[in-house]
């Protein structure tokens, strides 16, 4: 048993290393922006250590910078990170039902889009130690990249920092352009998101709304409308 767990752990380490490289590059640009939100390198690093999502962290930082209340911050994070709840449900079906609670909590804490993808793709039952290995390899890249980015943002020339900051927007573009090219509905929804975000920020009627609250409203309204108007059919048995 111990030998198999060790084997699975090191396999997870190997598969998680490419994720480490990607996380480091992305979180580097996130860390560079920390000073814009009034956060210190230590605060940003602690945030990345406990919250492993670029969208969730960025929304959280923007909510903090806008001086929003705690309840707005909590709601914003719930909305931004709700998908991880579904991913954890899916992984819970691949592990042994006798898996201890502490191991389930550890897996849940380390669930990200990429770690979920490689874990759920494991044939048959999933050994939690495979996921632990992937977490051990990948997540230090997210935390370390944030710290390095925060330090660079404080010591590099302003022009150089501004050039590196573009990488954060490139990260989000890279996230939605590939699926938008394959799905016209997705492309249309992205266009609607941009349009409504502009409307919320420009029209005086919405000036009284908190910045974090605007994000929550837009996310819930657009996601709900998309689910109602463009429902996805579940794959039938035998379909990929």
Secondary structure, 3 states (H helix, E strand, C coil): CHHHHHHHHHHHHHHHHHHHHHHHHHHHHHHHCHHHHCCCHHHHHHHHHHCCCHHHHHHHHHHHHCCCCHHHHHHHHHHHHHHHHHHHHHHHCCCCCCCCHHHHHHHHHCCCHHHHHHHHCCCCCCCHHHHHHHHHHHHHHHHHHHHHHHHHHHHCCHHHHHHHHHHHHHHHHHHHHHHHHHCHHHHHHHHHHHHHHHHHHHCHHHCCCCHHHHHHHHHHHHHHHHHHHCCCCCCCCCCC
